[in-house]
Every structure is written in C-alpha cells, then in structure tokens.
Amino acid sequence: MSIPFIPVSPRTAARNIATRMSLVREGLMARGEYLADPTIVEKVTWEPYGSSHRLVIIPPPSPSPVTLENSSLPDDPGAATAEQPDGRSPTPDNPTNDPAVDVPADPLVPAVLTIVTQLVPGQSWLYPDGRWTGPTAYVQRFTDVKLLCTGGAPAHQRFVDDYSTSVANLNTIMGRLGIRKRGKKL
C-alpha cells in the first residue's frame, strides 16, 4: 500500500513548516530545560560531584512542614506531635515521625539542556567513518575518531532570537563555575 502524493503549494508548505517549528519550540519550553527559556538560569545549579561538578536541576521547594494547625493527625495524646524532642518534624512521607521509617533523600537530577542550532557548512564532520584516512598525529586508531559539528544561529525565524538568548544563558551558567572561554573568564 502506498501513500498517494498530494501536491502542496509552496505557501502551504511554508505554513506547515512554520507550524511544526512553533510546536517544536513549545515542546522544548514545556520540557523546562531549553536554554532559550528566560528562567533556565534559576532552574539549574552546579553541585560537587567527586572531584568535579555537575549541572543539576534545582528541586522544587519542599511542602511546608506539618504542624498541629494543618495536620490531619489524630487528636490522640499518644499520637505524634508537630515536633519531636530531637527537633525532627513529621513529613508527608513519615507523618508519624517514626525514626524507624527511612525516608530516602531526593536524588539530584542532572540537567540535560537543549539548544536549537544550524550546522555550519564546512565545519561539520558527521560522516559514518569520521573521514578516517589513516593514523595521524592526533588520531592514532579508528576507534579514537570523534565526530564533530559546529552549530550556528538557525535560519528559521522561529529560532533566530532563541539562539542569542540560549548562548547568553549558557555563558551565565558556565560563568557560575568560572569556566573560561579561550583563556578569558566568562
């Protein structure tokens, strides 16, 4: 079974592409890790990771602690109180504040940031063989070949403004850790 070809005018094709690009951008913004998002800088932070650092998503604020005023705990005198003598407070995961209940800490979630770029012609080496021509001073074995691409500002008008915002946000995020660009601190 084949799909019939339906001719489309250039104007209709352009509208379809613009619609798809808008949907892609909306999806990226909704995901929350798009570098063009003006609030992305407040959503991520650098955390120590071994002898280095990693970029993680800042967890949402914890719900307010359970107090006697907003507690759904029974009014039983033997029931847990809002704060124990050791200073611990009940939590939604442990409403009775039982020390035997081990409540795991929220793990840090690594940030996976997204940027929309357009490949720069002549500066991208995304070939299946990485243009391997044999051992060189930089690449001794085929398994050492690394694919390379350089991204620039996209040509599609939906993403043109996003590119400069993304680069500025990326520089701000990297600058928090003191990462240098060509020998100069960002």
FIDRENTI-304034 format. One record per residue: x, y, z of N, C-alpha, C in turn; residue number from 1. Coordinates in steps of 0.2 Angstrom, whole numbers. Layout:
@n_u=X; n_v=Y; n_w=Z; ca_u=X; ca_v=Y; ca_w=Z; c_u=X; c_v=Y; c_w=Z; pos=NUM
...
//
This chain:
@n_u=4; n_v=-6; n_w=0; ca_u=0; ca_v=0; ca_w=0; c_u=4; c_v=6; c_w=0; pos=1
@n_u=3; n_v=11; n_w=-5; ca_u=7; ca_v=17; ca_w=-5; c_u=3; c_v=23; c_w=-3; pos=2
@n_u=6; n_v=28; n_w=-1; ca_u=3; ca_v=34; ca_w=1; c_u=3; c_v=38; c_w=-5; pos=3
@n_u=-3; n_v=41; n_w=-7; ca_u=-4; ca_v=45; ca_w=-13; c_u=0; c_v=52; c_w=-12; pos=4
@n_u=3; n_v=54; n_w=-17; ca_u=6; ca_v=60; ca_w=-17; c_u=1; c_v=66; c_w=-18; pos=5
@n_u=1; n_v=71; n_w=-13; ca_u=-4; ca_v=76; ca_w=-14; c_u=0; c_v=82; c_w=-15; pos=6
@n_u=0; n_v=85; n_w=-21; ca_u=4; ca_v=91; ca_w=-22; c_u=2; c_v=97; c_w=-17; pos=7
@n_u=7; n_v=101; n_w=-14; ca_u=5; ca_v=106; ca_w=-10; c_u=9; c_v=112; c_w=-12; pos=8
@n_u=5; n_v=118; n_w=-12; ca_u=8; ca_v=124; ca_w=-14; c_u=14; c_v=126; c_w=-10; pos=9
@n_u=19; n_v=130; n_w=-12; ca_u=24; ca_v=132; ca_w=-8; c_u=22; c_v=136; c_w=-2; pos=10
@n_u=16; n_v=140; n_w=-3; ca_u=14; ca_v=144; ca_w=3; c_u=11; c_v=139; c_w=8; pos=11
@n_u=8; n_v=134; n_w=6; ca_u=5; ca_v=129; ca_w=11; c_u=11; c_v=125; c_w=15; pos=12
@n_u=16; n_v=124; n_w=11; ca_u=22; ca_v=120; ca_w=14; c_u=25; c_v=125; c_w=19; pos=13
@n_u=26; n_v=131; n_w=17; ca_u=29; ca_v=136; ca_w=22; c_u=25; c_v=136; c_w=28; pos=14
@n_u=18; n_v=137; n_w=28; ca_u=14; ca_v=137; ca_w=34; c_u=15; c_v=131; c_w=38; pos=15
@n_u=15; n_v=125; n_w=35; ca_u=16; ca_v=118; ca_w=38; c_u=23; c_v=118; c_w=42; pos=16
@n_u=28; n_v=121; n_w=39; ca_u=35; ca_v=121; ca_w=42; c_u=34; c_v=125; c_w=48; pos=17
@n_u=32; n_v=131; n_w=47; ca_u=31; ca_v=136; ca_w=52; c_u=27; c_v=133; c_w=58; pos=18
@n_u=22; n_v=130; n_w=57; ca_u=18; ca_v=127; ca_w=62; c_u=22; c_v=122; c_w=66; pos=19
@n_u=25; n_v=117; n_w=62; ca_u=29; ca_v=112; ca_w=65; c_u=35; c_v=115; c_w=70; pos=20
@n_u=38; n_v=120; n_w=67; ca_u=43; ca_v=124; ca_w=71; c_u=40; c_v=127; c_w=78; pos=21
@n_u=35; n_v=130; n_w=77; ca_u=31; ca_v=133; ca_w=83; c_u=30; c_v=127; c_w=88; pos=22
@n_u=27; n_v=121; n_w=86; ca_u=26; ca_v=116; ca_w=90; c_u=32; c_v=113; c_w=93; pos=23
@n_u=37; n_v=113; n_w=90; ca_u=44; ca_v=110; ca_w=92; c_u=46; c_v=115; c_w=98; pos=24
@n_u=46; n_v=122; n_w=97; ca_u=48; ca_v=126; ca_w=102; c_u=44; c_v=126; c_w=108; pos=25
@n_u=37; n_v=125; n_w=107; ca_u=33; ca_v=125; ca_w=113; c_u=34; c_v=119; c_w=117; pos=26
@n_u=36; n_v=113; n_w=114; ca_u=38; ca_v=107; ca_w=117; c_u=44; c_v=108; c_w=121; pos=27
@n_u=49; n_v=111; n_w=118; ca_u=55; ca_v=112; ca_w=122; c_u=54; c_v=117; c_w=128; pos=28
@n_u=50; n_v=122; n_w=127; ca_u=49; ca_v=126; ca_w=133; c_u=45; c_v=123; c_w=138; pos=29
@n_u=40; n_v=119; n_w=136; ca_u=36; ca_v=115; ca_w=141; c_u=41; c_v=110; c_w=145; pos=30
@n_u=46; n_v=107; n_w=142; ca_u=50; ca_v=102; ca_w=145; c_u=54; c_v=105; c_w=151; pos=31
@n_u=56; n_v=112; n_w=150; ca_u=59; ca_v=115; ca_w=155; c_u=66; c_v=116; c_w=155; pos=32
@n_u=70; n_v=113; n_w=150; ca_u=77; ca_v=113; ca_w=150; c_u=80; c_v=116; c_w=144; pos=33
@n_u=76; n_v=120; n_w=141; ca_u=78; ca_v=124; ca_w=134; c_u=82; c_v=130; c_w=136; pos=34
@n_u=87; n_v=130; n_w=133; ca_u=92; ca_v=136; ca_w=135; c_u=89; c_v=143; c_w=133; pos=35
@n_u=84; n_v=143; n_w=129; ca_u=81; ca_v=150; ca_w=127; c_u=76; c_v=152; c_w=132; pos=36
@n_u=74; n_v=147; n_w=137; ca_u=69; ca_v=149; ca_w=142; c_u=73; c_v=154; c_w=147; pos=37
@n_u=69; n_v=160; n_w=147; ca_u=72; ca_v=166; ca_w=151; c_u=74; c_v=164; c_w=159; pos=38
@n_u=70; n_v=159; n_w=161; ca_u=71; ca_v=157; ca_w=168; c_u=75; c_v=151; c_w=169; pos=39
@n_u=79; n_v=148; n_w=164; ca_u=83; ca_v=142; ca_w=165; c_u=89; c_v=143; c_w=169; pos=40
@n_u=91; n_v=149; n_w=170; ca_u=97; ca_v=151; ca_w=174; c_u=95; c_v=149; c_w=181; pos=41
@n_u=89; n_v=151; n_w=183; ca_u=86; ca_v=150; ca_w=190; c_u=84; c_v=142; c_w=191; pos=42
@n_u=84; n_v=138; n_w=186; ca_u=82; ca_v=131; ca_w=187; c_u=87; c_v=126; c_w=188; pos=43
@n_u=94; n_v=129; n_w=187; ca_u=99; ca_v=124; ca_w=187; c_u=105; c_v=127; c_w=192; pos=44
@n_u=109; n_v=122; n_w=194; ca_u=114; ca_v=124; ca_w=199; c_u=120; c_v=119; c_w=198; pos=45
@n_u=126; n_v=121; n_w=199; ca_u=132; ca_v=117; ca_w=199; c_u=132; c_v=113; c_w=206; pos=46
@n_u=133; n_v=107; n_w=206; ca_u=134; ca_v=103; ca_w=213; c_u=140; c_v=99; c_w=212; pos=47
@n_u=144; n_v=99; n_w=218; ca_u=150; ca_v=95; ca_w=218; c_u=148; c_v=88; c_w=216; pos=48
@n_u=153; n_v=85; n_w=212; ca_u=152; ca_v=78; ca_w=210; c_u=159; c_v=75; c_w=210; pos=49
@n_u=161; n_v=71; n_w=215; ca_u=168; ca_v=69; ca_w=216; c_u=172; c_v=74; c_w=216; pos=50
@n_u=177; n_v=74; n_w=212; ca_u=182; ca_v=80; ca_w=212; c_u=180; c_v=85; c_w=207; pos=51
@n_u=174; n_v=85; n_w=204; ca_u=172; ca_v=90; ca_w=199; c_u=165; c_v=92; c_w=201; pos=52
@n_u=162; n_v=95; n_w=196; ca_u=155; ca_v=97; ca_w=197; c_u=150; c_v=95; c_w=192; pos=53
@n_u=144; n_v=95; n_w=193; ca_u=139; ca_v=93; ca_w=188; c_u=133; c_v=98; c_w=188; pos=54
@n_u=130; n_v=99; n_w=183; ca_u=124; ca_v=104; ca_w=182; c_u=118; c_v=100; c_w=184; pos=55
@n_u=114; n_v=102; n_w=189; ca_u=108; ca_v=98; ca_w=191; c_u=102; c_v=103; c_w=191; pos=56
@n_u=96; n_v=100; n_w=190; ca_u=90; ca_v=104; ca_w=191; c_u=89; c_v=105; c_w=198; pos=57
@n_u=87; n_v=111; n_w=200; ca_u=86; ca_v=113; ca_w=207; c_u=79; c_v=110; c_w=209; pos=58
@n_u=79; n_v=106; n_w=214; ca_u=72; ca_v=103; ca_w=216; c_u=67; c_v=108; c_w=218; pos=59
@n_u=61; n_v=107; n_w=217; ca_u=56; ca_v=112; ca_w=219; c_u=56; c_v=112; c_w=226; pos=60
@n_u=53; n_v=118; n_w=229; ca_u=53; ca_v=119; ca_w=236; c_u=49; c_v=113; c_w=240; pos=61
@n_u=51; n_v=111; n_w=245; ca_u=48; ca_v=106; ca_w=249; c_u=41; c_v=109; c_w=252; pos=62
@n_u=36; n_v=105; n_w=252; ca_u=30; ca_v=107; ca_w=255; c_u=31; c_v=110; c_w=262; pos=63
@n_u=27; n_v=114; n_w=265; ca_u=28; ca_v=117; ca_w=272; c_u=27; c_v=111; c_w=277; pos=64
@n_u=31; n_v=111; n_w=282; ca_u=31; ca_v=106; ca_w=287; c_u=24; c_v=105; c_w=290; pos=65
@n_u=23; n_v=99; n_w=292; ca_u=16; ca_v=98; ca_w=295; c_u=16; c_v=101; c_w=302; pos=66
@n_u=11; n_v=105; n_w=304; ca_u=10; ca_v=107; ca_w=310; c_u=4; c_v=105; c_w=313; pos=67
@n_u=3; n_v=106; n_w=320; ca_u=-3; ca_v=104; ca_w=323; c_u=-10; c_v=108; c_w=320; pos=68
@n_u=-9; n_v=114; n_w=317; ca_u=-14; ca_v=118; ca_w=314; c_u=-17; c_v=115; c_w=308; pos=69
@n_u=-12; n_v=112; n_w=304; ca_u=-14; ca_v=110; ca_w=297; c_u=-13; c_v=102; c_w=297; pos=70
@n_u=-12; n_v=99; n_w=302; ca_u=-11; ca_v=92; ca_w=302; c_u=-17; c_v=88; c_w=302; pos=71
@n_u=-17; n_v=82; n_w=299; ca_u=-23; ca_v=78; ca_w=298; c_u=-21; c_v=72; c_w=303; pos=72
@n_u=-17; n_v=73; n_w=308; ca_u=-15; ca_v=68; ca_w=313; c_u=-21; c_v=68; c_w=318; pos=73
@n_u=-22; n_v=62; n_w=321; ca_u=-27; ca_v=61; ca_w=326; c_u=-26; c_v=66; c_w=332; pos=74
@n_u=-31; n_v=68; n_w=336; ca_u=-30; ca_v=72; ca_w=342; c_u=-29; c_v=67; c_w=348; pos=75
@n_u=-26; n_v=62; n_w=347; ca_u=-24; ca_v=57; ca_w=352; c_u=-18; c_v=59; c_w=355; pos=76
@n_u=-18; n_v=59; n_w=362; ca_u=-12; ca_v=62; ca_w=366; c_u=-6; c_v=57; c_w=364; pos=77
@n_u=-7; n_v=51; n_w=363; ca_u=-2; ca_v=47; ca_w=361; c_u=1; c_v=47; c_w=354; pos=78
@n_u=-3; n_v=51; n_w=350; ca_u=-1; ca_v=52; ca_w=343; c_u=5; c_v=57; c_w=343; pos=79
@n_u=9; n_v=57; n_w=337; ca_u=15; ca_v=61; ca_w=336; c_u=13; c_v=69; c_w=336; pos=80
@n_u=18; n_v=72; n_w=339; ca_u=17; ca_v=80; ca_w=339; c_u=20; c_v=83; c_w=333; pos=81
@n_u=19; n_v=89; n_w=332; ca_u=22; ca_v=93; ca_w=327; c_u=30; c_v=93; c_w=327; pos=82
@n_u=33; n_v=93; n_w=333; ca_u=40; ca_v=92; ca_w=333; c_u=42; c_v=88; c_w=339; pos=83
@n_u=47; n_v=84; n_w=337; ca_u=49; ca_v=79; ca_w=342; c_u=55; c_v=82; c_w=346; pos=84
@n_u=56; n_v=79; n_w=352; ca_u=61; ca_v=82; ca_w=356; c_u=68; c_v=83; c_w=353; pos=85
@n_u=69; n_v=78; n_w=348; ca_u=76; ca_v=79; ca_w=344; c_u=76; c_v=84; c_w=339; pos=86
@n_u=70; n_v=88; n_w=338; ca_u=70; ca_v=93; ca_w=333; c_u=67; c_v=91; c_w=326; pos=87
@n_u=66; n_v=84; n_w=325; ca_u=63; ca_v=82; ca_w=319; c_u=56; c_v=83; c_w=319; pos=88
@n_u=53; n_v=85; n_w=313; ca_u=46; ca_v=86; ca_w=311; c_u=43; c_v=81; c_w=307; pos=89
@n_u=37; n_v=79; n_w=308; ca_u=33; ca_v=75; ca_w=303; c_u=34; c_v=77; c_w=296; pos=90
@n_u=34; n_v=73; n_w=291; ca_u=34; ca_v=74; ca_w=284; c_u=29; c_v=70; c_w=281; pos=91
@n_u=27; n_v=72; n_w=274; ca_u=22; ca_v=68; ca_w=271; c_u=24; c_v=61; c_w=270; pos=92
@n_u=30; n_v=59; n_w=269; ca_u=32; ca_v=53; ca_w=269; c_u=33; c_v=49; c_w=275; pos=93
@n_u=33; n_v=53; n_w=281; ca_u=33; ca_v=50; ca_w=288; c_u=29; c_v=54; c_w=292; pos=94
@n_u=22; n_v=54; n_w=292; ca_u=18; ca_v=58; ca_w=296; c_u=18; c_v=57; c_w=303; pos=95
@n_u=20; n_v=51; n_w=305; ca_u=20; ca_v=49; ca_w=312; c_u=27; c_v=51; c_w=315; pos=96
@n_u=32; n_v=53; n_w=311; ca_u=39; ca_v=54; ca_w=313; c_u=42; c_v=48; c_w=316; pos=97
@n_u=41; n_v=42; n_w=314; ca_u=44; ca_v=36; ca_w=316; c_u=51; c_v=36; c_w=314; pos=98
@n_u=56; n_v=36; n_w=319; ca_u=63; ca_v=35; ca_w=317; c_u=65; c_v=29; c_w=313; pos=99
@n_u=60; n_v=24; n_w=314; ca_u=62; ca_v=18; ca_w=310; c_u=61; c_v=18; c_w=303; pos=100
@n_u=57; n_v=23; n_w=301; ca_u=55; ca_v=24; ca_w=294; c_u=61; c_v=28; c_w=290; pos=101
@n_u=64; n_v=25; n_w=286; ca_u=69; ca_v=28; ca_w=282; c_u=67; c_v=31; c_w=276; pos=102
@n_u=66; n_v=38; n_w=276; ca_u=64; ca_v=42; ca_w=270; c_u=70; c_v=44; c_w=266; pos=103
@n_u=70; n_v=41; n_w=260; ca_u=76; ca_v=42; ca_w=256; c_u=76; c_v=50; c_w=254; pos=104
@n_u=82; n_v=52; n_w=253; ca_u=83; ca_v=59; ca_w=251; c_u=82; c_v=60; c_w=243; pos=105
@n_u=79; n_v=65; n_w=241; ca_u=78; ca_v=66; ca_w=234; c_u=85; c_v=66; c_w=230; pos=106
@n_u=86; n_v=62; n_w=225; ca_u=92; ca_v=62; ca_w=222; c_u=92; c_v=68; c_w=217; pos=107
@n_u=98; n_v=71; n_w=216; ca_u=99; ca_v=77; ca_w=211; c_u=98; c_v=74; c_w=204; pos=108
@n_u=95; n_v=78; n_w=200; ca_u=93; ca_v=76; ca_w=193; c_u=98; c_v=80; c_w=189; pos=109
@n_u=103; n_v=76; n_w=185; ca_u=107; ca_v=80; ca_w=181; c_u=103; c_v=84; c_w=175; pos=110
@n_u=105; n_v=90; n_w=174; ca_u=102; ca_v=94; ca_w=169; c_u=104; c_v=92; c_w=162; pos=111
@n_u=99; n_v=91; n_w=157; ca_u=100; ca_v=90; ca_w=150; c_u=97; c_v=96; c_w=147; pos=112
@n_u=102; n_v=100; n_w=145; ca_u=99; ca_v=107; ca_w=142; c_u=99; c_v=106; c_w=134; pos=113
@n_u=95; n_v=110; n_w=131; ca_u=94; ca_v=109; ca_w=124; c_u=95; c_v=116; c_w=121; pos=114
@n_u=98; n_v=116; n_w=115; ca_u=98; ca_v=122; ca_w=111; c_u=97; c_v=120; c_w=104; pos=115
@n_u=94; n_v=125; n_w=100; ca_u=92; ca_v=124; ca_w=93; c_u=98; c_v=127; c_w=89; pos=116
@n_u=101; n_v=124; n_w=85; ca_u=107; ca_v=127; ca_w=81; c_u=106; c_v=124; c_w=73; pos=117
@n_u=110; n_v=127; n_w=69; ca_u=110; ca_v=125; ca_w=62; c_u=117; c_v=123; c_w=61; pos=118
@n_u=119; n_v=118; n_w=58; ca_u=125; ca_v=115; ca_w=56; c_u=129; c_v=120; c_w=52; pos=119
@n_u=135; n_v=122; n_w=53; ca_u=139; ca_v=127; ca_w=49; c_u=142; c_v=123; c_w=44; pos=120
@n_u=141; n_v=125; n_w=38; ca_u=144; ca_v=121; ca_w=32; c_u=152; c_v=122; c_w=32; pos=121
@n_u=155; n_v=116; n_w=31; ca_u=162; ca_v=116; ca_w=31; c_u=165; c_v=115; c_w=37; pos=122
@n_u=161; n_v=115; n_w=43; ca_u=164; ca_v=114; ca_w=49; c_u=161; c_v=109; c_w=53; pos=123
@n_u=158; n_v=104; n_w=49; ca_u=155; ca_v=98; ca_w=52; c_u=157; c_v=92; c_w=49; pos=124
@n_u=159; n_v=87; n_w=54; ca_u=162; ca_v=81; ca_w=51; c_u=158; c_v=75; c_w=54; pos=125
@n_u=151; n_v=75; n_w=52; ca_u=147; ca_v=70; ca_w=54; c_u=146; c_v=65; c_w=49; pos=126
@n_u=152; n_v=61; n_w=47; ca_u=152; ca_v=56; ca_w=42; c_u=152; c_v=49; c_w=46; pos=127
@n_u=149; n_v=44; n_w=43; ca_u=149; ca_v=37; ca_w=47; c_u=156; c_v=35; c_w=48; pos=128
@n_u=161; n_v=37; n_w=44; ca_u=168; ca_v=35; ca_w=46; c_u=172; c_v=41; c_w=49; pos=129
@n_u=169; n_v=46; n_w=50; ca_u=173; ca_v=52; ca_w=53; c_u=178; c_v=55; c_w=48; pos=130
@n_u=178; n_v=53; n_w=42; ca_u=183; ca_v=55; ca_w=37; c_u=190; c_v=52; c_w=38; pos=131
@n_u=190; n_v=46; n_w=41; ca_u=196; ca_v=42; ca_w=43; c_u=200; c_v=41; c_w=37; pos=132
@n_u=206; n_v=43; n_w=37; ca_u=211; ca_v=42; ca_w=31; c_u=217; c_v=38; c_w=33; pos=133
@n_u=217; n_v=36; n_w=40; ca_u=223; ca_v=33; ca_w=42; c_u=226; c_v=36; c_w=48; pos=134
@n_u=230; n_v=33; n_w=52; ca_u=233; ca_v=36; ca_w=58; c_u=236; c_v=43; c_w=56; pos=135
@n_u=235; n_v=48; n_w=61; ca_u=238; ca_v=55; ca_w=61; c_u=241; c_v=56; c_w=68; pos=136
@n_u=244; n_v=62; n_w=68; ca_u=247; ca_v=64; ca_w=75; c_u=242; c_v=64; c_w=80; pos=137
@n_u=236; n_v=66; n_w=78; ca_u=230; ca_v=67; ca_w=83; c_u=226; c_v=61; c_w=84; pos=138
@n_u=225; n_v=57; n_w=79; ca_u=221; ca_v=51; ca_w=80; c_u=225; c_v=45; c_w=77; pos=139
@n_u=227; n_v=41; n_w=82; ca_u=231; ca_v=35; ca_w=80; c_u=227; c_v=29; c_w=78; pos=140
@n_u=221; n_v=28; n_w=81; ca_u=217; ca_v=22; ca_w=79; c_u=210; c_v=25; c_w=77; pos=141
@n_u=207; n_v=21; n_w=73; ca_u=200; ca_v=22; ca_w=70; c_u=195; c_v=23; c_w=76; pos=142
@n_u=196; n_v=19; n_w=82; ca_u=191; ca_v=20; ca_w=87; c_u=192; c_v=26; c_w=91; pos=143
@n_u=197; n_v=30; n_w=90; ca_u=198; ca_v=37; ca_w=93; c_u=195; c_v=42; c_w=89; pos=144
@n_u=192; n_v=41; n_w=83; ca_u=189; ca_v=46; ca_w=79; c_u=183; c_v=49; c_w=83; pos=145
@n_u=183; n_v=55; n_w=83; ca_u=177; ca_v=59; ca_w=86; c_u=173; c_v=63; c_w=81; pos=146
@n_u=167; n_v=62; n_w=81; ca_u=163; ca_v=66; ca_w=76; c_u=162; c_v=73; c_w=79; pos=147
@n_u=162; n_v=78; n_w=74; ca_u=162; ca_v=85; ca_w=76; c_u=157; c_v=89; c_w=72; pos=148
@n_u=154; n_v=93; n_w=75; ca_u=150; ca_v=98; ca_w=72; c_u=150; c_v=105; c_w=75; pos=149
@n_u=149; n_v=110; n_w=71; ca_u=149; ca_v=117; ca_w=74; c_u=142; c_v=119; c_w=72; pos=150
@n_u=139; n_v=122; n_w=78; ca_u=132; ca_v=125; ca_w=77; c_u=132; c_v=132; c_w=77; pos=151
@n_u=128; n_v=135; n_w=73; ca_u=127; ca_v=142; ca_w=72; c_u=120; c_v=144; c_w=73; pos=152
@n_u=118; n_v=151; n_w=72; ca_u=112; ca_v=153; ca_w=73; c_u=107; c_v=150; c_w=68; pos=153
@n_u=101; n_v=147; n_w=70; ca_u=97; ca_v=144; ca_w=65; c_u=94; c_v=149; c_w=60; pos=154
@n_u=93; n_v=147; n_w=54; ca_u=90; ca_v=151; ca_w=49; c_u=82; c_v=152; c_w=49; pos=155
@n_u=79; n_v=148; n_w=53; ca_u=72; ca_v=148; ca_w=53; c_u=70; c_v=154; c_w=58; pos=156
@n_u=66; n_v=158; n_w=56; ca_u=64; ca_v=164; ca_w=60; c_u=61; c_v=163; c_w=67; pos=157
@n_u=58; n_v=157; n_w=68; ca_u=56; ca_v=155; ca_w=74; c_u=61; c_v=154; c_w=80; pos=158
@n_u=67; n_v=152; n_w=78; ca_u=73; ca_v=151; ca_w=82; c_u=78; c_v=156; c_w=82; pos=159
@n_u=78; n_v=161; n_w=78; ca_u=83; ca_v=166; ca_w=77; c_u=84; c_v=170; c_w=84; pos=160
@n_u=79; n_v=172; n_w=87; ca_u=80; ca_v=176; ca_w=94; c_u=82; c_v=171; c_w=99; pos=161
@n_u=80; n_v=165; n_w=99; ca_u=81; ca_v=160; ca_w=104; c_u=89; c_v=158; c_w=104; pos=162
@n_u=92; n_v=159; n_w=99; ca_u=99; ca_v=157; ca_w=98; c_u=103; c_v=162; c_w=103; pos=163
@n_u=102; n_v=168; n_w=102; ca_u=106; ca_v=173; ca_w=106; c_u=105; c_v=172; c_w=113; pos=164
@n_u=98; n_v=171; n_w=115; ca_u=96; ca_v=170; ca_w=122; c_u=99; c_v=164; c_w=125; pos=165
@n_u=99; n_v=159; n_w=121; ca_u=102; ca_v=152; ca_w=123; c_u=110; c_v=153; c_w=124; pos=166
@n_u=113; n_v=156; n_w=120; ca_u=121; ca_v=157; ca_w=121; c_u=122; c_v=161; c_w=127; pos=167
@n_u=118; n_v=167; n_w=128; ca_u=119; ca_v=171; ca_w=134; c_u=118; c_v=167; c_w=140; pos=168
@n_u=112; n_v=163; n_w=140; ca_u=111; ca_v=159; ca_w=146; c_u=116; c_v=154; c_w=148; pos=169
@n_u=119; n_v=151; n_w=142; ca_u=124; ca_v=146; ca_w=143; c_u=130; c_v=149; c_w=146; pos=170
@n_u=132; n_v=155; n_w=143; ca_u=138; ca_v=159; ca_w=146; c_u=137; c_v=160; c_w=154; pos=171
@n_u=131; n_v=162; n_w=156; ca_u=129; ca_v=164; ca_w=163; c_u=130; c_v=157; c_w=167; pos=172
@n_u=127; n_v=152; n_w=164; ca_u=128; ca_v=145; ca_w=168; c_u=135; c_v=143; c_w=169; pos=173
@n_u=139; n_v=143; n_w=163; ca_u=146; ca_v=141; ca_w=164; c_u=150; c_v=146; c_w=168; pos=174
@n_u=148; n_v=153; n_w=168; ca_u=152; ca_v=158; ca_w=172; c_u=151; c_v=157; c_w=179; pos=175
@n_u=146; n_v=154; n_w=181; ca_u=145; ca_v=152; ca_w=188; c_u=150; c_v=148; c_w=191; pos=176
@n_u=153; n_v=144; n_w=187; ca_u=158; ca_v=139; ca_w=189; c_u=165; c_v=142; c_w=188; pos=177
@n_u=165; n_v=147; n_w=184; ca_u=172; ca_v=150; ca_w=182; c_u=175; c_v=147; c_w=176; pos=178
@n_u=171; n_v=144; n_w=172; ca_u=173; ca_v=141; ca_w=166; c_u=176; c_v=146; c_w=161; pos=179
@n_u=182; n_v=145; n_w=158; ca_u=185; ca_v=150; ca_w=154; c_u=184; c_v=149; c_w=147; pos=180
@n_u=183; n_v=154; n_w=143; ca_u=182; ca_v=154; ca_w=136; c_u=188; c_v=157; c_w=133; pos=181
@n_u=192; n_v=153; n_w=129; ca_u=198; ca_v=155; ca_w=126; c_u=203; c_v=159; c_w=131; pos=182
@n_u=204; n_v=156; n_w=137; ca_u=208; ca_v=159; ca_w=141; c_u=205; c_v=165; c_w=145; pos=183
@n_u=199; n_v=167; n_w=144; ca_u=196; ca_v=173; ca_w=147; c_u=190; c_v=170; c_w=151; pos=184
@n_u=190; n_v=173; n_w=157; ca_u=184; ca_v=171; ca_w=161; c_u=177; c_v=173; c_w=158; pos=185
@n_u=172; n_v=169; n_w=158; ca_u=166; ca_v=172; ca_w=155; c_u=163; c_v=177; c_w=159; pos=186
//
